[in-house]
Amino acid sequence: MKLSLEQKAIPYLTNQFAQAGKVIFISIRPERGKLPITVEKVNAIEGVGLAGDHYASKGGKRQVTLIQAEHIKAVASMVGQAEINPLLLRRNIVVEGINLQALKGKKFRIGNAVLEHTGDCHPCSRMEENLGNGGYNAMRGHGGITARILTSGLISLDDTLSPMEQPQEFPSPTLHSATDQGLQP
């Protein structure tokens, strides 16, 4: 496929996704210091977080944490395990099929909730406890993202994660003559 000059522009390219993601796991942590519990659906509350999660409070950029299933497989490989129970990673939502890092600065929809990427979800020291020696380092760069909830809604297993349309502004190409640039013809 040959791309036009406009299609080669970074603002255009960063808004192209091969497919939507799919929610395959949801958890909340009712109490600090406890393992999360799995749920089939959860209410996302605008400006607060996920209902029943101890992190749910007004404001904040870390209302929801998300991780890619593909990264969980990579982390498992790095710690010498065939698989990892997502509860050990302490993230709210696991999705597959979409690069969460590509959502940087973007709004996206899961179910009928609208969220906005707010940053990377870096590992904490619990990863060493939960995954064993090297667990913290295995999670570095694979910890997923944080998001805030812009529009309340229900998030359920098998929901799609779809990036929302982003305004695309492309600078108009300007042609300059040799004299415009101070050059002698």
N, C-alpha and C positions, 0 to 999 in steps of 0.2 A: 504494500500500500504506500503510495507516494503522498507525503504530507505537503500541504501548502505552507507558505511562509508563516501565515497566521497560526496554523496548526502546530508549528514547531516552537511557538512561543511558550515559555514556561507557564504563564497563567492558564493557557489552554490545556497543556499537558497535565497539569496538576488537578484538573477537573475531570479527567477521563478515568473511568473505572471499568474493568473487564466484567465485573458482576457485583451484585449486592452480597453482603455477608449474611450469615445465618446464625441465630442465637442457639447454642447447643447446651448451655449450662447457665444457671442463675443461682446466686447465693446471697444471703444477708447475714450479718453478724449482729445478733441482738445485744450482746454484751462485749465490752472491751476485754481483750485477752483470751477470749474463747474462740474455738474453731467456728467458722461460719456454718450455716445450715442451708441445705439445698431447697429451692422452691421451684414450682413450675411456672409461676407468674408473680409479678410484683408491681405495685403501683409506684410510678416515678412521680415525685411531687416537685413541681416547679420551684426552683430556688432553694430547695431543702435537701432532697436525696431520695433514697429508696425507703418506702414505708417498712418499718421494723428493723432497719439497719441502725446501729448505734452511731454511725457517722452522720446520720440525717440531722441536719440543723440548718438554720437560716444562713445563707451566704456560703462562701467557700468555693474553691475551685475543684475540690476532690469529692464531689457528691456521688459520683459513680466511678468505679474502676473497671476497665475492660482489658482483656488479654486475648490474643489469637491462639486458637487451638494448634496451629502450625508451630508456634513458638513453644508451646508446652511440650510438644514432641522433641523439639531441639534441646530444650532444657533437660528433659529425661535422658536423652542421649549423652549429654555432657556430664551428668551425675551417675551414669552407668546403670540406669533403670530402664525397663521396657516401657513403662508408662508412669504418670504421676496423677494422683487424685487432685483435681483442680481445687478442692477445699484447702489443700496445703499451701496454695499460692495466695490465698486471701484476696482474691479479686471477685467482684460482683458478677461480672458477665463474661462468658467465654463465647467468642464468635469464630466462625471458620469462613474461609473463602474471600476475605478482603484484608488488605494491608492497613491496619489501624494507624500506622505512622503516616500514611498518605492523607489522613483526615486532619492533619495539623492545621489549626486555624479555621476549621470548617464546622458547619452544622450538619447533623445527620439525624435520621429518623429511625427509631426502633419501635415497632408496633405503632401506637399512635402518640408516642412521646417524642419530643424533639430535644436533642442534646447538642452540646458544643464541646469540641476538644479543647481542653485547657492545659494539657501538659503530659509529660511522660510519667509513668508510674514506676518509680525506681524501687529496687528491692530494699527490704529492711533486714535486720539481723535475724529475724525469725526464719528467713530462708535457709540459713545455715542449720538451724535447729530442725526445721521441717524436712529438708532435703538431704541433710548430711554434709560432710566435709566438702567444701567447694560449691555448695548450693547458692550462696550469695553471688559468687562470681558467675555461675552458670546463668543466673537470672539477669545479670547486667546486660542491658540492651534488649532484653526480651520480656520486660516486666509489664508491657502494655501501656495504656494511656489512662488519664483521668479526664472526667467530663463533668460539666454542670448541666442541670436540667432547665431548659428554657420553656418547655410546654409540658404540663402534666399529661400522663397517659399510662396505660397498662402495657407492660413488657412481658411477653410470654415466650416459652420455649418454641423454637421453630419460626419466630418472627424474623423478618429480614432487617438488616441494617443497611440503610440506603443513604448515601451522601445526598444532601440537598443541593439544588442548583445554586451555583455561586455566580455572582455577576462577573462577567468577563469583559475586561477593558483592555483593548489592544492599542498601543500607540500607532498612529497613522505614520506610515513611512514618509519621510521627508527627503526629497531629492535636492541636493545642493549642487550648484554649478561650481566650477573651479574658481570663478571670481567671488562667489559668496564665501568661499573658504579662504580668501586672501591669496589665492594662487594666480600667477600670471598665465594667460592662455598661450 
